């Protein structure tokens, strides 16, 4: 299965988003990971659909939108109209997950479900055949630059085993503390998509860490 590198623009220069996205695209990234935070579900406050709308005409990369917000149902249409490709919601943020997945699909986007480090895979078992992607948070959501939580690797392996045993097709994405070493561990356990923020954007030459990630997950 193909492996996807998804730099998180939460760690990019906010004043040069389009330049930063062009930079990672030229360096070989596959997706742009857009962390949407509302100051309620998580303490941080970032950006909304306007950033997606601004980026869409300027890149061919997949726009991977991760909504760390309360009431994600209210934002489906806005992000679809803005040009989002993936619309990922937190299991912990909605009481009507199955219906929300259906709504995301009706609006032409791929549906992702994220689970926090303390949430077990069993909590999302009923929807695993309905989603396009599961995002395993390998840190607690809300801020960049945190350390990888090693116990989350077991959930990646569990999801990978379920996928193989049930002919499921969802991707497994990991987000938080991802570098060449942790990406390798996640890939060995079945992850397909790798979100990295500070590891990529803290370098002057973003191609170097992107290449390092690609080598690590081969």
N, C-alpha and C positions, 0 to 999 in steps of 0.2 A: 504494500500500500504506500502511496506517496506521502511524504512528510512535508508539513507546511511550517514555515517560519513566519511568525506574526508579531513584528515589533509593536510595542505599545507606545502610542504617541503621548501617553501620560508623562513620559520621561523626555519628550522632545522639547524643542524650543517653541513655546506657545506663540511667539511673535512671527514664526516662520514655518507654519504648519505645512504649507504646500511645498516649500523647498525641502523640508525634512522628509516628507513623503516621497518626493522625487528622488531624494538621496538614498533612501532604503530600497526603493524600487530598482534603481540602477545597480545597487549592491547585491541584488538577488533575492530580496524578501518576496514572499508570496501573498501575504495578507497585511492589512493595516488593522491593528487591534485598537478599538476606540472605547475607552473606559468612561462610561456615563454614570456619574454619581450625583445624588440629589441632596446630600446633607441630612437625610433622614434614615434611610436604610443603612447607610454608612456615614461616618462623620464628615468625610471630605465632600467638597463640591467641585465638579469639573465642568464638562461641556455637554451640549445637547445636540439635537438634530441639525442645527445650523452648521456645525463643523462637518457633518456628513455631507450636507448639501454643497458646502464649499469644496470639499475634496473630490466628490464624485466626478466632475468634469475633468479633473486634473490627474487621474490615475486609473489604470486598468486593473489594479490589484483589488482583490476581494476586500470589502469593508466589513469587518468583523466587529459588530457592535455588542458590547457587554454592558447590560443595564443593571447597575447596582442601585436600584431605585425601589421605593415603595410604590404600589399600584402600577406595575409595568403595563397593565392593560391599556392605560390612558395614552400610551406613547406609540402603539403599534403603527397606526396609520401615518403618523408624522414621520417616523423613521422610514417607512416604506416609500413614502412620497419623496423623501430626501435622497433615496438611493442605496439604503443599507442592503447588504447581501445576507448576512447572518444577524439575527435578533435573538440574543441570549438573555434569558431571565433567570433569576434565582428561585430555586425551589422554595426557599425560606420567605420569599416576598409575595407569594400569591396563594390564595385558597382554592383557585380554580385552574390548576396547571394544565389539565388535559384540554379544557376549552380554550385556554390561552394559546396553546400550541396550534390548535385548529385555526384560530384567528390569525396567527402569524403566517401560516401557510396560505390562508385565503388572500392575504395581502402580498403574496408572491415572494416572501422571504423564506430562508431556511431557519428552522427553529432550533435553538440551543437551550439547554438547561444547565445552570451552574449549581454546584453544591459546595457549601462551606466546609472547612476541615472537620468540623464536628458532626456533619450530616452523613449518615451511612448510605451506601449504595441502595440498600433495601428500601429506603424512603422513596426512591424514584423508579423502583422496579416496574410499576404499572405503566409507565410511559416510555420505557426504553425502546420499544418498537415503533414509537410514533415520532421520535425526534431525529434530527439530522446530526446533532452533536451534543456531547456531554462535556461540560467544562469542569474539571476537577481543580478547585482552588487549592493550591499548594502553600498558600499563606492565608491569613485572615484578610478579607477584602477591605479596601478603603484607602490604602496608601502604598506607593511604590517603595522599592528598596528593602523589603523585608527578607528574612531568612527562610529558606525552604523547610517545610515541615515534613520530615522523613516518613512519618506514619501514613501520609496521604498516598504513598506509592502502592500500598495494599489495595486501595480503591481503584487505582488504574488497572492493576492486575485483575481485580474482580470484574470490572467492566469489560476488559478484554476477553476474559473467559466466557462471560455471558454472550458477548457478541459472536464468538466462535461457535458456541454451543447452540445458539438460536438463530443463526443466519441473519443476524441484525446488521445494519449498515451504518450506524452512527459513527462519527468520528469521536475520538477522545482528545480533548484539548487540555493542556496544563498551563497554569498561570500563577506565577509567584516564586521569586527566588530562582528563576531559570537561568543557568549558565551552561557552559559546555559539559560540565560534570553531571549536574542534576538533569540536564536534557538527556544525556546518555542513559541514566538510570530509568527515567520515565519512558524512553523509547524501548528499552529492553523489556519493560512491563506492559507495553502495548499502546503508548500514546502516539498520536498522529500529528498533532498541531501544538506548536510551542510558542507561548507568549513570553517575550523578554523585553524589558523596558530599559532600566538603567544599565544593564549589561551591554546593550547595544549603543544607546545614545550617549553614554558617558565616554565613548571613544571618539577621537577626532575622525578616524577612518572607520565608518560603520561596516564596511565590507569585511574587515578582519573578524569581528565577533559573529557576523552572519555566516561567514565561511567556517568558523570554528564550530558553530552549532550544527551546520550541515555535516561536517566531518564526524561529529560526536554521535549523530543519530542515524548514520548510515547502517 
